Amino acid sequence: MRPSRPGHAGPSGRCSHRRGRRGERGASLVEYALIVALLAVPTVGSIKLMQNAAASKISATAVGISTHTIPVVTVAP
């Protein structure tokens, strides 16, 4: 008779290896929510910063266009 390997059925016919231990069943919903929150907070903050920067650039461009006078270009003969 061959010696049984760990995790395989022994002479009794029952598997001696358990697939998982209690408490180690993978990530729970709470853990997934924490991961999403950790990714979402900096993302939303970055978008807000870019939005404010873009708004100020657009505003400055609009003011520049509305107050700009067309320069006179002289061409040498």
C-alpha positions as CSV (number, residue, x, y, z in Angstrom):
1,M,0.0,0.0,0.0
2,R,1.3,3.5,-0.9
3,P,1.6,6.1,1.7
4,S,-1.0,8.8,1.3
5,R,0.0,12.3,0.4
6,P,-1.2,15.3,2.3
7,G,-4.4,16.6,0.9
8,H,-5.5,13.3,-0.6
9,A,-7.7,10.6,0.7
10,G,-6.1,8.3,3.1
11,P,-7.0,4.8,4.1
12,S,-10.2,6.1,5.7
13,G,-11.3,7.5,2.3
14,R,-11.8,11.0,3.7
15,C,-9.8,14.0,2.6
16,S,-7.4,15.1,5.3
17,H,-6.8,18.5,3.8
18,R,-9.4,21.3,4.2
19,R,-9.7,23.8,1.3
20,G,-9.8,26.9,3.5
21,R,-9.5,27.8,7.1
22,R,-12.3,29.6,8.9
23,G,-11.7,33.4,8.6
24,E,-9.6,33.0,5.4
25,R,-12.4,33.0,2.8
26,G,-11.1,35.9,0.7
27,A,-12.0,39.6,0.6
28,S,-15.3,40.6,2.1
29,L,-17.7,43.3,1.0
30,V,-16.2,45.7,3.6
31,E,-12.7,45.2,2.2
32,Y,-13.8,45.8,-1.3
33,A,-15.6,49.0,-0.2
34,L,-12.4,50.2,1.5
35,I,-10.4,49.5,-1.6
36,V,-12.9,51.4,-3.8
37,A,-12.9,54.3,-1.3
38,L,-9.1,54.5,-1.2
39,L,-9.1,54.7,-5.0
40,A,-12.1,57.0,-5.4
41,V,-11.0,59.8,-3.0
42,P,-7.7,60.7,-4.7
43,T,-9.4,60.3,-8.1
44,V,-12.2,62.7,-7.3
45,G,-9.7,65.2,-5.7
46,S,-7.5,65.1,-8.8
47,I,-10.5,65.7,-11.1
48,K,-11.6,68.7,-9.0
49,L,-8.1,70.2,-9.2
50,M,-7.9,69.7,-12.9
51,Q,-11.4,71.1,-13.3
52,N,-10.5,74.2,-11.3
53,A,-7.3,74.7,-13.3
54,A,-9.1,74.3,-16.6
55,A,-11.8,76.7,-15.6
56,S,-9.3,79.4,-14.7
57,K,-7.4,78.9,-18.0
58,I,-10.6,79.1,-20.0
59,S,-11.7,82.2,-18.0
60,A,-8.3,83.9,-18.6
61,T,-8.5,83.0,-22.3
62,A,-12.0,84.4,-22.6
63,V,-10.9,87.7,-20.9
64,G,-7.9,87.9,-23.2
65,I,-10.0,87.4,-26.3
66,S,-12.7,89.9,-25.2
67,T,-10.2,92.7,-24.3
68,H,-7.6,92.0,-27.0
69,T,-7.0,94.6,-29.7
70,I,-5.8,93.4,-33.0
71,P,-2.2,94.4,-33.4
72,V,-1.2,96.4,-36.5
73,V,1.4,94.5,-38.5
74,T,3.5,96.5,-40.8
75,V,5.1,94.8,-43.8
76,A,8.3,96.2,-45.1
77,P,8.3,97.0,-48.9
